[in-house]
Amino acid sequence: MDNTISFYTLYFFYGLTFYTFGLSAILQNNQTSVDSIDVFSKNIYLGYFGLFHGTTEWFIMIRSLDIFSNYSFYLYTFQIVANAASFSFLLYYGLNFHSSSSKTRIKKIIPLALFSVWITGLYISFNVSGYAQTFPLFSALSRYFIGLPATIYTSYRFFKLSRQSKRKHLLTLSNHLIIISLCFLFYGIFSGILITDKGFFPNTIINSSLLQETIGVSSEFLRMIMAIIITVYYLRSIKEYRAEEERKLYHLIETKMQYKERKKIARELHDNIIQELFASGMLIENILDSEKEQTIRNDLTIVKSNLNKSIDNIRSLMGDILSKKFNIEQFQEEIDQLIYKHSMYSNISFVTNFEDSQNHLRDSSEKSLTNLYYIIQEALINIIKHAEATEASIITEGTHECFEVRITDNGRGIDKANLDQSRETEHLGLAIIKERAQIIDAQLTINSTLKGTTIIIKVPWRSENDE
């Protein structure tokens, strides 16, 4: 082994970089909020990779110092096992990303299976050939058959996370994640392919010597550079993500304060001005009942009419103030109140389910939630007035592409002629629903049969019209 100062410096900072990366991943995993966008999900395994990999690099440095020569065998054993384990953790992290339950079970088994096969082969080969031949070979095999797939899958996962962040208009976070993705890919090449020649194909042709002869730089140095870049941009991603969380929290608090202020204004209008106007109208009505002169009666009639118009206008203003915008809490509260109100004067059994999508709803804009409310309101009115239904449901579901609302009833369905008519001549309720869906760039689907109707609204995250 090379015993120069540069060698020790390289491996010291190499290991330190991965320790920093691993600890950051573990701490972020513990602090991730429930409405995470999956950027930091399963980060515990990414953290284990960093800690085990950093330990591996430091053990290489410690072994080269020969200060624990009596324990060289144990140090070497721990080094190669820790290295294989670190790549297994990384493979688990890379594989387990947005899969069905059956596929997830299979993907959870793959890293453990590869590690088990590797360590079984190591044990058998050690008993046959001894550690001097076995350990270098199996160290290289772990990089080829566990490390390389692990870095490729992890690179792909960060690429998908970058796309997901971009769809949510988190452009800075998206750029950081794409850099991490590229660095993991290059790290896989430098640590899984361009390694020391161990005598198996294609390692005999493509190895670290070829890299050194081609560009004059060791693969260890390039791996350290990739590790530093990964760690720096991972820490920046954490900072950007937390800043976005703080912006969301501030916006939520600000919206709640505005909503409370609007409710206060509306309550003041109702409790004071409207009541005074109403009392004045009652007094005028009493005068009208007793007054004999026709001219005064006519004037008082006009005054009373004006008072009634003022009351109607103030009530309309109160409605505008309170229904201007919704955030997630207000949206669900208003839908529940809407369902309660409609259930009072209809024989329809209503069912709602927001639980599976609460975290995704938080990423919806106020404009989207407000228009969704009025779409749901119009759909419920149509069900009550025209569907002759006994059951209706409102189900919401959030995905990484969009937020979906599904309104279903078991009524007599919508006449196909109404569905096929142009906007100018179609049923007014359907026209309102389509118009509001268009405002928020939503995809609207209406499926209707004699057994009922299903309206599906898919709203993309933060569409251009939300600004």
C-alpha positions as CSV (number, residue, x, y, z in Angstrom):
1,M,0.0,0.0,0.0
2,D,1.1,3.5,-0.6
3,N,2.2,5.1,2.7
4,T,2.5,8.7,1.6
5,I,0.9,11.6,3.4
6,S,-1.4,12.2,0.4
7,F,-2.7,8.6,0.7
8,Y,-3.6,9.1,4.4
9,T,-5.1,12.5,3.7
10,L,-7.2,11.2,0.9
11,Y,-8.7,8.3,2.9
12,F,-9.2,10.4,6.0
13,F,-11.3,13.0,4.2
14,Y,-12.9,10.3,2.1
15,G,-14.1,8.6,5.2
16,L,-15.0,11.8,6.9
17,T,-17.1,12.9,3.9
18,F,-19.2,9.7,4.1
19,Y,-19.6,10.0,7.8
20,T,-21.0,13.5,7.4
21,F,-23.3,12.3,4.6
22,G,-24.5,9.3,6.7
23,L,-25.2,11.3,9.8
24,S,-27.0,14.0,7.8
25,A,-29.2,11.4,6.2
26,I,-30.1,9.7,9.5
27,L,-30.9,13.0,11.2
28,Q,-33.0,14.2,8.3
29,N,-34.9,10.8,8.3
30,N,-35.8,11.4,12.0
31,Q,-36.9,15.0,11.4
32,T,-38.9,14.6,8.2
33,S,-42.4,15.9,8.5
34,V,-45.4,13.7,7.7
35,D,-46.1,15.6,4.5
36,S,-42.7,14.8,3.0
37,I,-42.6,14.5,-0.8
38,D,-40.5,11.4,-0.5
39,V,-37.2,13.2,-1.0
40,F,-36.1,12.0,2.4
41,S,-38.1,8.8,2.8
42,K,-36.1,5.7,3.8
43,N,-33.1,7.9,4.4
44,I,-32.1,5.7,7.3
45,Y,-30.7,3.2,4.8
46,L,-28.9,6.0,2.9
47,G,-27.4,7.0,6.3
48,Y,-26.3,3.4,7.1
49,F,-24.6,3.4,3.7
50,G,-22.7,6.5,4.5
51,L,-21.6,5.3,8.0
52,F,-20.5,1.9,6.9
53,H,-18.8,3.2,3.8
54,G,-16.9,5.8,5.7
55,T,-15.8,3.1,8.2
56,T,-14.5,1.0,5.3
57,E,-12.3,3.9,4.0
58,W,-10.9,4.6,7.4
59,F,-10.1,0.9,8.0
60,I,-8.2,0.9,4.7
61,M,-6.2,3.9,6.1
62,I,-5.7,2.2,9.5
63,R,-4.5,-1.1,8.0
64,S,-1.9,0.8,5.9
65,L,-0.4,2.3,9.1
66,D,0.6,-1.1,10.4
67,I,0.1,0.1,14.0
68,F,-2.4,-2.8,14.6
69,S,-0.5,-5.5,12.7
70,N,-1.5,-8.2,15.2
71,Y,-5.1,-7.5,14.3
72,S,-4.6,-7.1,10.5
73,F,-6.8,-10.1,9.7
74,Y,-9.7,-8.9,11.7
75,L,-9.4,-5.3,10.4
76,Y,-9.3,-6.6,6.8
77,T,-12.4,-8.9,7.5
78,F,-14.4,-6.0,9.0
79,Q,-13.3,-3.7,6.1
80,I,-14.6,-5.9,3.3
81,V,-17.8,-7.0,5.1
82,A,-18.6,-3.4,6.0
83,N,-18.0,-2.4,2.4
84,A,-20.4,-5.1,1.1
85,A,-23.0,-4.2,3.8
86,S,-22.8,-0.5,2.9
87,F,-23.6,-1.2,-0.8
88,S,-26.4,-3.5,0.3
89,F,-28.0,-0.7,2.3
90,L,-27.6,1.6,-0.7
91,L,-29.2,-1.0,-3.0
92,Y,-32.1,-1.3,-0.6
93,Y,-32.5,2.5,-0.7
94,G,-32.3,2.7,-4.5
95,L,-34.7,-0.2,-5.1
96,N,-37.5,0.6,-2.7
97,F,-39.1,3.6,-4.4
98,H,-42.8,3.8,-5.5
99,S,-43.6,0.2,-5.9
100,S,-46.6,-1.9,-5.4
101,S,-46.7,-4.0,-2.2
102,S,-45.8,-7.3,-4.0
103,K,-42.9,-5.7,-5.9
104,T,-41.8,-4.0,-2.6
105,R,-41.5,-7.4,-0.9
106,I,-39.3,-8.7,-3.7
107,K,-37.1,-5.6,-3.8
108,K,-36.6,-5.8,0.0
109,I,-35.3,-9.4,-0.4
110,I,-32.8,-8.7,-3.3
111,P,-30.2,-6.7,-1.3
112,L,-30.3,-9.3,1.6
113,A,-30.1,-12.2,-0.9
114,L,-27.1,-10.7,-2.7
115,F,-25.3,-10.0,0.5
116,S,-26.0,-13.5,1.8
117,V,-24.7,-15.2,-1.4
118,W,-21.6,-13.0,-1.2
119,I,-20.8,-13.7,2.4
120,T,-21.4,-17.4,1.9
121,G,-19.0,-17.4,-1.0
122,L,-16.5,-15.5,1.1
123,Y,-16.7,-18.0,3.9
124,I,-16.3,-21.0,1.5
125,S,-13.5,-19.5,-0.4
126,F,-11.7,-18.5,2.8
127,N,-11.7,-22.1,4.0
128,V,-10.4,-23.3,0.7
129,S,-7.9,-20.6,-0.3
130,G,-7.1,-18.5,2.7
131,Y,-7.8,-14.8,3.2
132,A,-4.7,-13.5,1.2
133,Q,-6.4,-14.7,-2.1
134,T,-10.0,-14.6,-1.0
135,F,-10.4,-11.1,0.5
136,P,-9.1,-9.0,-2.4
137,L,-11.2,-11.0,-4.9
138,F,-14.4,-10.8,-2.9
139,S,-13.9,-7.1,-2.2
140,A,-13.9,-6.6,-5.9
141,L,-16.9,-8.9,-6.4
142,S,-18.9,-6.9,-3.9
143,R,-18.2,-3.7,-5.8
144,Y,-19.1,-5.3,-9.1
145,F,-22.3,-7.2,-8.2
146,I,-23.7,-5.2,-5.3
147,G,-22.0,-1.7,-5.4
148,L,-22.5,-1.0,-9.1
149,P,-26.3,-1.9,-9.2
150,A,-26.7,0.0,-6.0
151,T,-25.3,3.2,-7.3
152,I,-27.2,2.9,-10.6
153,Y,-30.6,2.4,-8.8
154,T,-29.8,5.2,-6.3
155,S,-28.9,7.5,-9.2
156,Y,-32.2,6.7,-10.9
157,R,-34.1,7.3,-7.6
158,F,-32.6,10.8,-7.2
159,F,-33.4,11.5,-10.9
160,K,-37.0,10.6,-10.2
161,L,-37.0,12.7,-7.1
162,S,-35.6,15.6,-9.2
163,R,-38.5,15.3,-11.7
164,Q,-41.0,15.1,-8.8
165,S,-39.6,18.3,-7.2
166,K,-39.6,20.1,-10.6
167,R,-43.3,19.3,-11.0
168,K,-43.9,20.9,-7.7
169,H,-42.0,24.0,-8.9
170,L,-39.1,23.4,-6.4
171,L,-36.5,24.2,-9.1
172,T,-33.5,24.7,-6.8
173,L,-34.2,21.4,-5.0
174,S,-34.7,19.7,-8.3
175,N,-31.3,21.0,-9.6
176,H,-29.5,19.8,-6.4
177,L,-31.1,16.3,-6.7
178,I,-30.1,15.9,-10.4
179,I,-26.5,16.7,-9.5
180,I,-26.6,14.1,-6.7
181,S,-28.0,11.6,-9.3
182,L,-25.2,12.2,-11.7
183,C,-22.5,12.0,-9.0
184,F,-23.9,8.6,-7.7
185,L,-23.7,7.3,-11.3
186,F,-20.1,8.4,-11.7
187,Y,-19.3,7.1,-8.2
188,G,-20.6,3.7,-9.3
189,I,-18.3,3.7,-12.3
190,F,-15.2,4.7,-10.2
191,S,-15.9,2.4,-7.3
192,G,-17.6,-0.6,-9.1
193,I,-15.9,-0.8,-12.5
194,L,-12.6,1.1,-12.4
195,I,-11.1,-0.9,-9.5
196,T,-7.8,-2.8,-9.1
197,D,-7.3,-5.8,-11.5
198,K,-8.4,-9.0,-9.7
199,G,-8.1,-11.3,-12.6
200,F,-11.8,-11.7,-13.8
201,F,-13.5,-10.4,-16.9
202,P,-14.1,-7.6,-17.7
203,N,-12.0,-6.4,-14.7
204,T,-8.8,-7.5,-16.4
205,I,-9.5,-5.0,-19.2
206,I,-11.4,-2.1,-17.6
207,N,-9.7,-1.3,-14.2
208,S,-8.1,1.5,-12.2
209,S,-4.8,1.1,-14.1
210,L,-6.5,2.0,-17.4
211,L,-7.9,5.1,-15.7
212,Q,-4.6,6.1,-14.3
213,E,-2.8,5.6,-17.7
214,T,-5.6,7.5,-19.6
215,I,-6.1,10.6,-17.5
216,G,-3.3,10.4,-14.9
217,V,-5.7,10.4,-11.9
218,S,-6.5,7.6,-9.5
219,S,-10.0,6.2,-9.1
220,E,-9.7,6.7,-5.3
221,F,-9.3,10.5,-5.9
222,L,-12.2,10.7,-8.2
223,R,-14.4,8.7,-5.8
224,M,-13.5,11.1,-3.1
225,I,-14.4,14.1,-5.3
226,M,-17.8,12.5,-6.1
227,A,-18.4,11.8,-2.4
228,I,-17.7,15.4,-1.5
229,I,-20.1,16.7,-4.2
230,I,-22.8,14.3,-3.2
231,T,-22.5,15.3,0.5
232,V,-22.4,19.1,-0.3
233,Y,-25.5,19.0,-2.5
234,Y,-27.3,16.6,-0.2
235,L,-26.8,19.1,2.7
236,R,-28.0,21.9,0.3
237,S,-31.0,19.8,-0.5
238,I,-31.9,19.5,3.1
239,K,-31.5,23.2,3.6
240,E,-33.7,24.0,0.5
241,Y,-36.4,21.5,1.6
242,R,-36.6,22.9,5.1
243,A,-36.8,26.4,3.6
244,E,-39.7,25.3,1.5
245,E,-41.4,23.7,4.5
246,E,-41.0,27.0,6.4
247,R,-42.5,28.9,3.5
248,K,-45.5,26.6,3.4
249,L,-45.9,26.9,7.2
250,Y,-45.7,30.7,7.0
251,H,-48.2,30.8,4.1
252,L,-50.6,28.5,6.0
253,I,-50.4,30.7,9.1
254,E,-50.9,33.8,7.0
255,T,-54.0,32.3,5.3
256,K,-55.5,31.2,8.6
257,M,-55.1,34.8,9.9
258,Q,-56.7,36.2,6.8
259,Y,-59.6,33.7,7.1
260,K,-60.1,34.6,10.8
261,E,-60.1,38.3,9.9
262,R,-62.7,37.7,7.2
263,K,-64.9,35.8,9.6
264,K,-64.6,38.6,12.1
265,I,-65.6,41.2,9.6
266,A,-68.6,39.1,8.4
267,R,-69.6,38.5,12.0
268,E,-69.5,42.2,12.7
269,L,-71.5,43.0,9.6
270,H,-74.1,40.4,10.7
271,D,-74.3,41.2,14.4
272,N,-74.3,45.0,14.1
273,I,-75.1,46.5,10.7
274,I,-77.6,43.9,9.5
275,Q,-79.4,43.7,12.8
276,E,-79.7,47.5,12.9
277,L,-81.0,47.7,9.3
278,F,-83.4,44.9,10.0
279,A,-84.7,46.7,13.2
280,S,-85.2,49.9,11.2
281,G,-87.1,48.0,8.5
282,M,-89.4,46.5,11.2
283,L,-90.1,50.1,12.6
284,I,-90.9,51.4,9.1
285,E,-93.2,48.4,8.6
286,N,-95.1,49.3,11.8
287,I,-95.4,52.9,10.6
288,L,-96.7,51.7,7.3
289,D,-99.4,49.8,9.0
290,S,-100.6,52.8,10.9
291,E,-99.9,55.7,8.6
292,K,-102.8,57.2,6.6
293,E,-101.2,59.7,4.2
294,Q,-100.4,58.0,0.9
295,T,-97.3,60.2,0.1
296,I,-95.6,59.2,3.4
297,R,-96.5,55.6,2.8
298,N,-94.9,55.7,-0.6
299,D,-91.7,57.3,0.7
300,L,-91.5,54.8,3.5
301,T,-92.1,51.9,1.1
302,I,-89.1,53.1,-0.9
303,V,-87.0,53.4,2.2
304,K,-87.9,49.9,3.3
305,S,-87.1,48.5,-0.1
306,N,-83.7,50.2,0.0
307,L,-83.0,48.8,3.4
308,N,-83.8,45.3,2.2
309,K,-81.5,45.8,-0.8
310,S,-78.7,46.9,1.6
311,I,-79.2,43.8,3.7
312,D,-79.0,41.6,0.7
313,N,-75.9,43.3,-0.6
314,I,-74.2,43.0,2.8
315,R,-75.1,39.3,3.0
316,S,-73.6,38.9,-0.5
317,L,-70.5,40.7,0.6
318,M,-70.2,38.4,3.6
319,G,-70.4,35.4,1.3
320,D,-67.7,36.8,-1.0
321,I,-65.4,37.5,2.0
322,L,-65.8,34.0,3.5
323,S,-65.7,32.0,0.2
324,K,-62.9,33.9,-1.5
325,K,-60.2,31.2,-0.9
326,F,-59.7,27.9,0.9
327,N,-56.7,26.2,2.4
328,I,-56.7,22.5,3.3
329,E,-58.4,22.9,6.8
330,Q,-61.0,25.3,5.4
331,F,-61.6,23.1,2.4
332,Q,-62.4,20.0,4.4
333,E,-64.5,21.9,6.9
334,E,-66.6,23.6,4.2
335,I,-67.1,20.2,2.4
336,D,-68.3,18.6,5.6
337,Q,-70.7,21.5,6.2
338,L,-71.9,21.3,2.6
339,I,-72.6,17.6,3.1
340,Y,-74.4,18.2,6.4
341,K,-76.6,20.9,4.9
342,H,-77.6,18.8,1.9
343,S,-78.3,15.7,4.0
344,M,-80.8,17.7,6.0
345,Y,-83.3,18.1,3.1
346,S,-82.6,15.0,1.0
347,N,-82.8,11.3,1.5
348,I,-79.3,10.7,0.1
349,S,-76.6,8.9,2.2
350,F,-73.4,10.8,1.8
351,V,-69.9,9.4,2.3
352,T,-66.6,11.3,2.3
353,N,-63.0,10.2,2.6
354,F,-60.1,12.7,2.8
355,E,-57.8,10.8,5.1
356,D,-55.6,9.1,2.4
357,S,-54.9,12.5,0.7
358,Q,-54.5,15.0,3.5
359,N,-50.7,15.3,3.0
360,H,-51.1,15.8,-0.8
361,L,-53.9,18.3,-0.3
362,R,-51.5,20.5,1.5
363,D,-49.6,21.0,-1.7
364,S,-52.7,22.2,-3.6
365,S,-53.1,25.9,-4.3
366,E,-55.9,27.9,-2.7
367,K,-57.2,28.6,-6.2
368,S,-57.5,24.8,-6.9
369,L,-59.1,24.1,-3.6
370,T,-61.6,26.9,-4.0
371,N,-62.7,25.8,-7.5
372,L,-62.8,22.2,-6.4
373,Y,-65.2,23.2,-3.7
374,Y,-67.6,24.9,-6.1
375,I,-67.3,21.9,-8.5
376,I,-68.3,19.5,-5.7
377,Q,-71.1,21.9,-4.6
378,E,-72.5,22.0,-8.2
379,A,-72.2,18.2,-8.5
380,L,-74.1,17.6,-5.3
381,I,-76.8,20.0,-6.3
382,N,-77.2,18.1,-9.6
383,I,-77.3,14.8,-7.7
384,I,-80.0,16.0,-5.4
385,K,-82.1,17.7,-8.1
386,H,-81.8,15.3,-11.0
387,A,-80.1,12.0,-10.2
388,E,-82.8,10.4,-8.0
389,A,-79.9,8.8,-6.1
390,T,-79.9,7.2,-2.6
391,E,-76.2,7.1,-2.1
392,A,-73.3,9.5,-3.0
393,S,-69.6,9.6,-2.2
394,I,-66.7,12.1,-2.4
395,I,-63.3,10.4,-2.4
396,T,-60.0,12.2,-2.7
397,E,-56.7,10.7,-3.6
398,G,-53.3,12.2,-4.0
399,T,-50.5,10.9,-6.3
400,H,-47.2,12.3,-7.3
401,E,-48.7,13.5,-10.6
402,C,-52.0,15.1,-9.5
403,F,-54.7,15.5,-6.9
404,E,-57.9,13.5,-7.7
405,V,-61.5,14.0,-6.6
406,R,-64.0,11.3,-7.4
407,I,-67.8,12.1,-7.0
408,T,-70.0,9.1,-7.4
409,D,-73.8,8.5,-7.1
410,N,-76.1,5.5,-7.7
411,G,-78.8,7.6,-9.5
412,R,-80.3,7.3,-13.0
413,G,-77.4,8.8,-14.8
414,I,-77.0,11.8,-17.1
415,D,-78.7,11.8,-20.4
416,K,-76.0,11.1,-23.1
417,A,-77.4,14.1,-25.1
418,N,-76.5,16.4,-22.3
419,L,-73.0,15.1,-22.1
420,D,-72.5,15.4,-25.9
421,Q,-73.9,18.9,-26.3
422,S,-71.8,21.9,-26.9
423,R,-70.9,24.3,-24.1
424,E,-73.5,26.9,-25.4
425,T,-76.4,24.5,-25.1
426,E,-75.5,21.9,-22.5
427,H,-76.9,21.6,-19.0
428,L,-76.0,24.7,-17.0
429,G,-74.6,22.6,-14.0
430,L,-72.3,20.6,-16.3
431,A,-71.2,23.8,-18.0
432,I,-70.2,25.3,-14.6
433,I,-68.3,22.2,-13.6
434,K,-66.4,22.2,-16.9
435,E,-65.7,25.9,-16.8
436,R,-64.2,25.6,-13.2
437,A,-62.2,22.5,-14.2
438,Q,-60.7,24.5,-17.1
439,I,-59.8,27.4,-14.8
440,I,-57.4,25.1,-12.7
441,D,-56.2,23.1,-15.7
442,A,-57.9,20.0,-14.4
443,Q,-58.7,16.9,-16.4
444,L,-62.4,16.3,-16.2
445,T,-64.0,12.9,-16.9
446,I,-67.7,12.1,-16.6
447,N,-68.8,8.5,-16.8
448,S,-72.6,7.9,-16.6
449,T,-74.8,4.9,-16.9
450,L,-78.3,3.9,-15.9
451,K,-76.7,2.7,-12.6
452,G,-75.2,6.0,-11.7
453,T,-72.6,8.7,-12.5
454,T,-68.9,9.2,-11.6
455,I,-67.2,12.6,-12.0
456,I,-63.4,12.5,-11.8
457,I,-61.4,15.7,-11.5
458,K,-57.6,15.4,-11.7
459,V,-55.8,18.6,-10.7
460,P,-52.1,18.9,-11.5
461,W,-49.8,20.3,-8.8
462,R,-49.5,24.1,-9.0
463,S,-50.6,24.6,-12.6
464,E,-49.6,27.8,-14.5
465,N,-53.1,29.2,-13.8
466,D,-52.5,29.1,-10.1
467,E,-50.2,32.1,-10.1
